[in-house]
Structures are given as C-alpha cells and as structure tokens.
Amino acid sequence: MILDVLEHAERYAVLHPLFQRAFDYLRKCDPAAVEPGTYELDGRNLYVIISRSPGQPAVPALLEAHRKYVDLQVTLRGSFAVGWRALGDCSRLHMPYDREKDAVLFDDPPEVRIALGEGRFAFFFPEDAHAPENSPQELLKSVFKIAI
C-alpha cells in the first residue's frame, strides 16, 4: 500500500506505465463536472470508476483483494476511511476468489484504518487486502483499476 497526497503523484509514475495516465486524468478532471460512472482510459487495462455518495453512517466493509488490478483510490471531495491488512495475514475467507469480479473477500478485521481525505490517494496492490468504508459526509471519489 502507498498513501500520499496528490502533490507527490509524480514520484510514483515510474512504478507502472499506467500510473502516469491515471494521474494525468486527475489533473484534467473537474470533480464538480464529472458524472458518476465507469470510464475506460485504456480499455480494460486502465479504467476509472467515479462515485458520488451522500453521507452515510460509517459501516466497516469486508476486506477485499484483487489479482489482476492495482486499485488507485483518490478522494476528490470529502473523506472516508479505508481498512488495510496484509493479504498473507487474512485467514477468514468470506468469498473465494471470483475471476469475473477480480475479488476475494475476507471477514478478518483490518489491522490498520487510514483516513483518506480530500486530495489524498492510496494504491492497493494485490498483496493489500483493503476495505473502503462509507463516509458520514458527501463523498466524491475515484477508483482507478490498473492492470498488472
């Protein structure tokens, strides 16, 4: 997992050729003008899911992990918490790996919870089980799916 602020995004472009494309999209994006939905930026190699949700009570989510994609989660407006646990430390399987959804779910509790406030981002790699929670305030966020 990597957690940082958008001002430092350029530091991570060298880690994967599509990371820079995701950050370029964010620089051009006006959060107030973006409609929620899924947008392909490079077919299924790189796409972004923009979501806008009203405030809801924070409810812990199940830990999930992916095999085909790195998640880049970016808070555009608002704040939310994300739970994290090393995939190798997860032992309470909730749902076996589903190839179609590229997800496996666990009932283990997160080891760490981080606040992902406005202008912050987190990369979650296949070895990172993560659980985004609801936000008590209006939330506008993007989740980039980056094929590995």
C-alpha positions as CSV (number, residue, x, y, z in Angstrom):
1,M,0.0,0.0,0.0
2,I,1.1,3.5,-0.7
3,L,-0.6,6.5,0.9
4,D,0.2,10.1,-0.2
5,V,-1.1,13.5,-1.4
6,L,-1.7,14.4,-5.0
7,E,1.1,17.0,-4.9
8,H,3.5,14.0,-4.8
9,A,1.9,11.9,-7.5
10,E,4.8,12.3,-10.0
11,R,7.0,10.3,-7.7
12,Y,5.0,7.2,-8.4
13,A,4.8,7.4,-12.2
14,V,8.0,5.3,-12.6
15,L,6.4,2.3,-10.8
16,H,4.0,1.4,-13.6
17,P,3.5,2.8,-17.1
18,L,-0.3,3.4,-16.5
19,F,0.1,5.3,-13.1
20,Q,1.1,8.4,-15.0
21,R,-2.0,8.2,-17.2
22,A,-4.2,7.9,-14.2
23,F,-2.7,11.0,-12.6
24,D,-2.9,12.9,-15.9
25,Y,-6.6,12.2,-16.0
26,L,-6.9,13.5,-12.4
27,R,-5.2,16.8,-13.4
28,K,-7.7,17.4,-16.2
29,C,-10.7,16.3,-14.1
30,D,-13.1,18.8,-12.6
31,P,-14.7,16.9,-9.8
32,A,-17.8,19.1,-9.9
33,A,-18.4,18.3,-13.5
34,V,-17.8,14.6,-13.6
35,E,-20.8,12.4,-13.7
36,P,-20.6,9.2,-11.7
37,G,-19.8,6.2,-13.9
38,T,-17.1,4.0,-15.3
39,Y,-14.8,5.4,-17.9
40,E,-12.3,3.4,-19.9
41,L,-9.0,5.3,-20.4
42,D,-7.1,2.4,-22.0
43,G,-9.7,-0.3,-22.4
44,R,-9.7,-2.8,-19.5
45,N,-6.0,-2.0,-18.9
46,L,-6.9,1.3,-17.2
47,Y,-10.4,2.5,-16.2
48,V,-11.8,4.7,-13.6
49,I,-15.0,4.4,-11.5
50,I,-16.2,7.8,-10.3
51,S,-18.7,7.6,-7.5
52,R,-20.6,10.3,-5.6
53,S,-22.5,9.3,-2.5
54,P,-24.4,11.2,0.2
55,G,-23.3,11.0,3.7
56,Q,-24.0,7.7,5.4
57,P,-23.0,6.2,8.7
58,A,-19.6,4.7,8.5
59,V,-20.0,0.9,8.3
60,P,-17.0,-1.4,8.2
61,A,-16.7,-3.3,4.9
62,L,-15.3,-6.7,4.2
63,L,-11.6,-6.8,3.3
64,E,-11.1,-7.4,-0.4
65,A,-8.1,-8.1,-2.5
66,H,-7.5,-8.3,-6.3
67,R,-5.2,-10.3,-8.5
68,K,-5.5,-8.6,-11.9
69,Y,-5.6,-4.9,-10.8
70,V,-3.9,-2.4,-8.6
71,D,-6.5,0.0,-7.1
72,L,-5.7,3.6,-7.0
73,Q,-8.3,5.3,-4.8
74,V,-8.4,9.1,-4.8
75,T,-10.7,11.3,-2.7
76,L,-11.9,14.2,-4.8
77,R,-14.2,15.7,-2.2
78,G,-14.9,14.6,1.4
79,S,-13.2,12.0,3.4
80,F,-13.5,8.3,4.1
81,A,-11.7,5.6,6.0
82,V,-10.0,2.5,4.5
83,G,-9.1,-0.6,6.4
84,W,-5.9,-2.5,5.5
85,R,-4.4,-5.8,6.3
86,A,-1.7,-7.8,4.6
87,L,-3.2,-10.4,2.4
88,G,-0.9,-13.1,3.8
89,D,-2.4,-12.3,7.3
90,C,-6.0,-12.9,6.2
91,S,-7.4,-16.3,7.2
92,R,-11.2,-15.9,7.5
93,L,-12.4,-16.4,3.9
94,H,-15.8,-14.9,3.2
95,M,-16.0,-15.4,-0.6
96,P,-13.4,-17.3,-2.7
97,Y,-11.7,-15.5,-5.5
98,D,-14.2,-14.6,-8.3
99,R,-12.4,-14.2,-11.6
100,E,-15.2,-12.2,-13.1
101,K,-15.2,-9.6,-10.2
102,D,-11.4,-10.0,-9.6
103,A,-12.1,-10.1,-5.9
104,V,-11.7,-12.3,-2.9
105,L,-13.4,-11.2,0.4
106,F,-12.3,-11.8,4.0
107,D,-14.1,-11.5,7.4
108,D,-10.8,-10.6,9.1
109,P,-10.7,-7.2,10.8
110,P,-8.4,-4.6,9.3
111,E,-5.1,-4.2,11.1
112,V,-4.9,-0.5,10.3
113,R,-7.5,2.1,9.4
114,I,-6.4,5.2,7.4
115,A,-8.3,8.4,6.7
116,L,-8.3,9.2,3.0
117,G,-9.1,12.9,3.0
118,E,-9.6,15.3,0.1
119,G,-6.5,15.4,-2.2
120,R,-5.1,12.1,-0.9
121,F,-4.7,8.8,-2.6
122,A,-3.8,5.2,-1.9
123,F,-2.5,2.4,-4.1
124,F,-3.6,-1.0,-3.1
125,F,-1.6,-3.8,-4.7
126,P,-2.6,-7.5,-4.9
127,E,-1.0,-8.2,-1.6
128,D,-3.1,-5.5,0.1
129,A,-6.5,-6.5,1.5
130,H,-8.5,-3.3,1.9
131,A,-11.9,-2.2,3.0
132,P,-13.3,1.2,2.0
133,E,-15.9,2.4,4.5
134,N,-18.9,4.7,4.0
135,S,-18.4,8.4,4.7
136,P,-20.5,10.4,7.1
137,Q,-20.4,13.3,4.6
138,E,-20.9,13.6,0.9
139,L,-18.1,11.8,-0.9
140,L,-16.8,12.1,-4.4
141,K,-14.1,9.6,-5.2
142,S,-12.4,7.8,-8.0
143,V,-11.1,4.3,-8.1
144,F,-8.7,3.6,-10.9
145,K,-8.3,0.0,-11.9
146,I,-4.8,-0.5,-13.3
147,A,-4.0,-3.9,-14.9
148,I,-0.8,-5.6,-13.8
